[in-house]
Amino acid sequence: MYPWVPPSASQTRLSVASPPFSSNNRANHRHCACISMSSSSSLSFNTTNDITNDTIMVAALPGRMGNLTPEQTAQLKDMWAHLMAAIGALDDENLKEVTRAVQEMDFEAGKVAAAKHGTPIDDVSALDLAAFAEVRKTMSIEQLRLAFWDMVHGDSPDNLLLRFLRARKWDVGKALAMMARTFHWRVFDGKVAETELWGEAGALRDGDDEFLLQFRSKKCFIHGNDKEGRPVVHARPVNHNPKLQTQETIEKFTVHVCETTRLMLHEPVDSATVVFDMKGFGLSNMDYNAVKFVIQCFEAHYPECLGVLLVHRAPWVFSGIWKIIKPWLDPVIAKKIHFTSNTKDVEKFIDISNIPKDMGGTDPYQYVYVEPKEGEAAKTEDSETRKKLENDRLKLYEEMEQNTVAWIKAVTPEEEKQVLADRKVVTQKLRSQWWDLDPYQRAPSILDRIGDIKYE
């Protein structure tokens, strides 16, 4: 069972014509997309809708499964080996054996990497491993294991690790340390699982009007796609009053938006576009603590999830604010930020049909918050079914962990081919089972209520 999220007509990587699905008519078409990895380093969408039955071949982006260099594959295996040891799937002796297998891979690229970095590709820096180990001390093996698999959601576990590797320029040690800090944050600080189980329905039940105000105020909503097929998060700072909610509420809302946006990502689309429409913005709307937290999420906890960020129609007063904010940004994030002043500027990133009318586009959509209904999150209270599904999922974790160790150890192309074929099957089962479990551990969001996410 999968959530239904139709792709944008403007997904430029599609190699065959597809029917025009605009963001406004999503809920009027039944459309399922299943993605599978092929051995020729591409992804296929098996699409079914009431208009066409095309098969769409989409090339995997660089640095993703299906489009890795030999060196990157070795680095991914190296990272998996250390993670498997951390979550108890490998003992120390097996870790040495596995990392030795990685080192002995007959890849010329591995030799080049060793020469370039002055160290073998599996020789993770002691400093970074110490940082990884330090975070591990704050969590039990089982907490770390479940934190990892919970973050996978319905995604490919390989591509989750690759996010951290790309974010840290393929430095395995730094990627491990970053990932461990993210797991700690998700469990103890961000309380991600608890927030999503509680959700908008929980806020209604508990009378938390401060949390619901974040949605009702129209300060942020998810709608439409850009030209790359990425979901667009619209932020309207003019609707934000820093005095009307605590920092805790802002952080909880930000986490909720990030997690909901992740539900809209389907390979090969693995990042989102954010548009800050600054029309009407004044100093009274400025909230530096909120900005710092958003930056922290982009940089530290949701790696490689930001595709592009547009700052649109920024008033002159924002120039001084920008001078304060810019030094806080990681250079990689800073390069993704573009300032736009008119509709033509925005059209470089988003098709005119997906630009709201109030920004000069032709999309008539106007955000109105659809309130949660009493009883809509009833499945989150069915602990018996949730426990059964969680136990089913634990078996899939074990299956994937065993396959991962076998994949890392694989030496010959024949061995690796069979293991990867099995891996594809297990990954698909993980993805499918996640959506069976999802309504039991996530309260419905507005996107569920308006039909942008459906279960088919």
TORKELUM-55720 format. One record per residue: z, x, y of N, C-alpha, C in turn. Coordinates in steps of 0.1 Angstrom, whole numbers, plus 5000, padded with zeros to 4 digits. Layout:
N
ZXYZXYZXY
...
***
This chain:
456
500050094988500050005000500050095012
499150065021498950155033499050075046
499450135057499450065069497950055074
497549955080496249935084496149975099
495450085102495250135115493750165117
492850085122491450115123491150225132
490150305129489850415137489050375150
489050455160488250425172486850445169
485950375176484550395175484150525180
484950585188484550715195485050835187
485450825174485850935166484551025164
484451135172483251205172482951285160
483851295151483551375139482951295128
482751165130482151085119480651115118
480251145106478851185104477951065101
478450945100477650835098478050725108
477150635111477450535121478550445115
479450405124480550305120480550195130
481050075126481049965135482049985147
481749935158482649955170483949885169
484949955167486349905167486949945180
487149855189487849895201489349865199
490249915208491649895206491949745208
491149665215491449525218491249435206
490349475196490049385186490549425172
491549525173492149575160492649465151
493449375156494049285148493149175142
491849175147490949075142490049125131
490249245126489449305115490349355104
489949325092490749385081490049515077
490749625078490149755076491149845070
490749905058491649995051490950135051
491650235053491150375052491950455043
491250505032491950595023491250735024
492050835026491550975028491851055016
490851125011491051215000490451355003
491051454997490551594999489551624989
488351684992487351724983487451874981
486851924970486852064968485952144977
485152064984484252134994484752145007
486152145008486852165021486552055031
486351925026486151815036487051705032
487151605040487951485037487051365037
487251275028486451155028487351035031
486750945040487350815042486650715033
487350655024486750535017487150415025
486250365033486550255042486050125036
486850015038486449885034486849795045
485849715050486149615060485249505059
485349395067484449285066483049305072
482849425077481549455083480649545074
481249655069480549755062481349815051
480649885042481349955031480850105031
480750165042480250305043481350395038
480850515033481750625030481550725041
482650765048482550855059483150995056
482351095057482751225054483251295067
484451345067484951405079485451545076
484951645084485351775081486751805085
487551875077488851915080488852015092
489751995101489952085112490352225107
490152325114490652465110492152465109
492652535099494052555098494752435091
493852355084494352235076493952255062
494652185053494252195039492752155038
491952235031490552205030489752295039
490452355049489752445058490652565062
491052635052491952745054491252875050
491452985057490953115053491853165041
491353255034492253315023493553365028
493553425040494753475046495753365049
495253255054496053135058496553075045
495753065035496253015022497453095017
497353225018498453315013499653295021
499553275034500653255043501353115040
500553015037501052885033501852895020
501252965011502052984998503353065000
503253155009504453235012505553145018
505153065027506152975033506652875023
505852825015506252735004507252794995
507052924992507952994983509353004988
509453035001510753045007511452915009
510652805011511152675012511652624999
510852644988511252604975512552674971
512752804975514052864971515152804979
514952764992515952715000516452574995
515552494989515952364985516252364970
516352474964516852484950515752474939
514452474943513352464933512952594927
513552704933513252834928514552914929
514852994919515953084920515553214926
516453304928516053434935515053514927
515253514914514353594905512953534906
512853404905511553334906510953354920
511753354930511253374944510553514944
511253614939510653744939509253744931
509253674920508053674912506953604919
507353494926506353414933505753494945
506653554953506153624965505353744960
505753804949504953914944503553864940
503453744934502153684931501353664943
501953624954501253604967500753734972
501553834971501253964976500054024968
500053994955498954054947497753974946
497653864954496453784955495253884958
494153864951493053954953492153904965
492853904977492153864989491953984998
490754005001490554115011491154075024
491253945027491853905040493253935041
493953935029495353975029495554115033
494654205028494754345032494454365047
493554285052493254295066494454245074
495154145069496354095076497454195076
497654265065498654365064498354475074
497154515075496754625084496954575099
496654455101496654405115498154385119
499054335110500354315114501354425111
500754525104501654645100502654615090
502454505082503354465072502654375062
503054375049502454285040502654145044
501754055040501853915045503053845040
503653885029504853815024506153885028
506053985036507254055040507753995053
508453875051508953805062510053885069
509953885083510953965090512353925087
513254035085514654005082515353925093
514853945106515453875117515153725116
513953695113513553555111514153485099
514253565088514953505076516353485079
516953575087518453555091518553425099
517653395108517653275116517553155107
516653165097516353055087517653035079
518253145075519553135066520653085074
520753115087521853065096521752915097
520652855098520552715099520852655085
520452715075520652665061522152655059
522952735065524452735063525052605068
524352535077524852415083524452295075
523652315064523252195056523352235042
523652135034523652155019522252165014
522052215002520752224997520052084996
520851984992520251854991519951795005
520751825015520451775028519151835033
518951965031517752035035516551985028
516751965015515551905007515151775012
516151685014515751545018515251545032
515751635041515251635055513851675055
513451765046512051805045511151695041
511551635029510751525024510651405033
511751375040511851265049510851285061
510751415065509751445076508351435072
508051455059506751445054506151305056
507051195054506551065056505351035046
504350975051503150955043502051065045
502451175050501551285053501351375041
500451465042500351575032501451675035
502251705025503351805027502751945031
501551975025500952105029500652105044
500151995049499751995063500951995072
502151945067503351955075503752095077
503752175066504052315067503052385076
501752345075500752415083500952385098
501552275102501852245116502752355121
503852385114504752495118504152625118
503252655109502552785108501652795120
500852695124499952705135500752715148
501852645149502752645161503352785163
503552865152504052995154503053105150
501753075153500653165152500653235138
500953165127500853205114501853315110
502953315118504053405114505053325105
505053365092505753285083507253275086
507853395090509253395093509653305104
508853315115509153225127508853085124
507853055116507652915112508752855103
509352935094510452895086511652865095
511952955104513152935113512952815122
511752785127511452675135511652545126
511152545114511252435106512652395102
513452495099514852475096515652415107
515352465120515952405131515552265133
514352235130513852095132514552005122
514752055109515451975099516851945103
517552045109518952035113518951925125
518051945134517951845145517751705140
516851685131516551545126517751485120
518551565113519751505105520951485115
521251595123522551585130522451555145
521351585151521251555166520251435169
519051445164518051335166518451215158
519151235147519451115138518251025136
517151085132515951015131515950905121
516350925109516350825099517250705103
518450735109519250625113518650545125
518050615134517350545145516250455140
515450495131514350415126514750305117
515850325110516450215102516950105111
517650145121518250055131517149985139
516350065147515150015154515449905164
514349845168514349745178515149625173
515049585160515749475155517249505155
517649625153519049665153519549645167
518749685177519149675191519349535195
518449445190518649305193519849245187
520149285174521249235167522549285173
522549405178523849465184523949435199
522949365205523049335219522849465228
522049555223521849685230520649665240
520949595251519849565261519349695268
520249795268519749925274518649985266
518749985253517650035245516349945246
516549815246515449725247514749725260
515549765271515049775284513849885284
513949985276512950085276511650035272
511549925264510349865260509949755270
510949685275510649575284510149625298
510649735301510249795315508849835316
508149845304506749895304506550035308
507550115306507450255310506650345300
506550285288505850365278505350275267
504050285263503550205252502450285245
502050245233501050305225499850215224
498650255228497550165228496250245229
495250215220493950265221493850405215
492650465216492350595211491550675221
491550805220490750885228489450915221
488551005227487251035221487351105208
488451165205488651235192489351145182
489551015185490150925176491650935176
492251015185493751025186494350905193
495450855188496150745195496650785208
496650695218497050725232498350665235
499250745239500650705244500550695259
500750585265500650565279502150565285
502350655295503650655301503450615316
504250535321504250485335505550515342
505650635347506950675353507450585364
506550515371506950425382507950325377
507850295364508750185358510050245353
510250375355511550435350512550455361
513750395359514850415368515950495361
516150625365517050705357518450655357
518850565366520150515367520450395357
519450345350519650225342519850245328
519950375323520250405309520850545308
521550565298522150695295521050795289
521450925290520551025284520450995269
521550955262521450925248520450815245
520350715253519350605251517950655253
517750735263516450795266515950875254
516950955248516551045237516250955225
517050855223516750765211515450695212
515150655225513850585227512650685225
512850815230511750915228511550945214
512550955206512450975191511750865185
512050735189511450625183509950625187
509550655199508150655203507450765195
508050885193507450995186507150955171
508250885165508050855151507050735149
507050645159506050535158504650585160
504450685169503150745171502650815158
503650875151503250945138502650845128
503050725129502550625120501050595122
500650625135499250605139498350725135
498950825130498150945127497650945112
496350955110495850955097494851065096
494951155086494051275085492651225085
491751295093491951425099492551415113
492851295118493451285131494951315130
495451425135496851465133497551495146
497051445157497751465170497451345179
498251335190498151215199497751265213
497251175221497051205235498051125243
498651185253499651125262499051115276
499151005282498650985296499850945305
500151025314501150995324500450945336
500450805338499850755350500850755361
500650835371501650855381501550765393
500650665392500450575404501850515408
502150515420503350455425504650545423
504450655417505650745414506250795427
507650795427508350855438509550935433
510251005441511351085437512451005430
512550885434513650795427513350775412
512050805408511750785394511950915386
512151025393512151155386513451165378
513251215365514451225356514251365349
514751465354514551605348515151615334
516251555331516851555318515951495308
515251385312514351315303513151405300
512651465311511451555309511751675300
512951735302513351845293513351805279
513851685276513951635262512551615256
511651555264510351535259509651665256
509851765265509251895263509851955250
511151945248511751995236511151935223
510951805224510351735212508951795209
508051805220506751855218506751995212
507652085218507552225214508352255202
509452195199510352235188510352145176
510152015178510451925167509251845162
508251835170506951765165505851865168
505851975161504752085163503352025161
502552065170501052045168500751895168
501651805173501451665174500851625187
500851705197500251685210498851735211
497851645213496551695214496251725228
496351635237496051645251497151565259
497551615271498451545280497751535293
497451415298496851395311497851345321
497951415333498751375344497751315354
497851175355496751105362497351055375
496551065386496851015399498251065404
498551195402499851245407499851245422
500851195428500951195443501351335448
501251365461501551495466502951535463
503951445463505351485460505451545447
504551525437504751575424504451725424
503751775433503351925433504652005433
505651965441506952045441507652025428
507551905422508251885409507551965398
506251975399505452055389505852205389
506152255401506552395402507852425394
508652315394509952325386509752315371
508852225367508652185353507852295346
506752345353505852435346506452555339
507452625345508152735338508852695325
509152565324509852525312508952515300
507652515302506652485292506252605284
506152595271505452695263504052705267
503452825268502052835272501052755264
501352735251500452655243500452515247
501652455251501752325256501052315269
501352405278500852405292499252395292
498652465282497152465281496652325278
497452245272497052105268497152005279
497752045290497951955302496851965312
496251845315495151835324495551735335
495151775348495451685359494151605362
494251475362493051385365493351305377
492351275385492551205398491751075398
490751065390489950945390489450905376
488750795375488350745362487350845355
486450905362485550995356486251115350
487351165356488151265350488651225337
489251105336489851055324488751035313
487550995317486450975308486051095300
486451215305486151335297486951335284
488051255284488851255272488951115265
488751015273488850875267487650795271
487050725262485850645265486250535275
485350495284485650395294486150265288
485650235276486150105269487550115265
488150235264489550245260490450285272
489850285284490650315296491050175301
492350155304492850025309492149995322
491949865325491349825338492149875350
493449885349494249925360494150075363
493450145354493050285356491550305358
490850195361489450205364488550185352
489150155340488350145328487949995326
487449965314487049825310487849765300
488949835295489849775285490749675292
490649545289491449445296492949435291
493249515281494549505275495649525286
496649445285497849455294499049455285
499849555286501049565277502049455281
502449385271503549295272504449315260
505749335262506649365250506849235242
506549245229506749135220508149165214
509049075217510449095213510649085198
511549165192511849155178512449015175
512148965163512548835158513748855149
514648765149515748765140515248755125
515748845117515348845103514148925100
513448985110512149055107512449185099
513649235100514049365094514849345081
514749225075515549185064515449285052
514349345050514149445039515049565041
515349605054516149725056517649695051
517949575049519249535044519349525029
518149535022518049525008518249655002
519549695001519849834997519549854982
519549754974519249764960517849804958
516849734964515449774963515149904969
515849934981515650064987516050174978
517250164971517750264962516750294951
516250184945515250194934514050274939
513550234950512350304955512650454959
513750474964514150614967514250694955
514750634944514850704931513450734925
512550644927511150664923510550784931
510950784944510350894952510951024949
512251034945512851164940512051224929
511551134920510751184908509451254913
508851184924507651244929507951374936
509051384943509451514949509451624939
510151594927510251694917508851734911
508051634910506651654905505851744915
506051724928505351804938505951944939
507251954937507852084938507452174926
507352114914506852184902505452224904
504652134909503152174912503052284922
503952274932503852384943504152514937
505152524929505452654922504352704914
503752614906502552644898501352694907
501152624918500052664927500252804933
501552834937501752964943501553074932
501953044920501853144909500453164904
499553064907498153064901497453194906
496853264896496253384899494753374899
494153314888492753304887492253174894
490953174898490353054904490452934895
490352954882490352844872491752784872
492752864872494152814873494352734886
493952794897494252724910493452594911
492252594905491452474906492152354899
492652374887493352264880494652224887
495452324892496652294899496352214912
495352254919494952174931494452034928
493752014917493351884913494551794911
495551854903496851774901497551754914
497451854923498151844936497651724944
496351714944495651604951496151464947
496351454933496851324927498251304932
499151404931500551384934500651354949
499851424958499951394972499551254975
498551204968498151064970499250964965
499850994954500950914950502150914960
502451024965503451034975503150954988
501950964992501450885004501550735001
501050694989501150544986502550494985
503350574978504750534975505550524988
505250614998505950615011505850475017
504650425017504350295024505050175016
505250195003506050094996507450095001
507950215003509350235007509550205022
508550225030508750225045509450105050
509049975047509749865053511249845049
511649925039513049925035513950025042
513250115049514050225057513550235071
512650145076512250145090512150005095
512849975105512749835111511449825118
510749705118509449695124509449735139
508349795143508249825158507349725164
507149735177506149645184504749655178
504349775173503049795167502949715154
504049695147503949605135503749465140
504549425150504449285154503149245160
502449335167501149295173499949325164
500249375152499149395142498449525142
498949615150498349755150498649825137
499749785131500149845118500249725108
499449725098499549615088499649685074
500249615064500249655051499249575043
498249645037497149575030497349605015
***
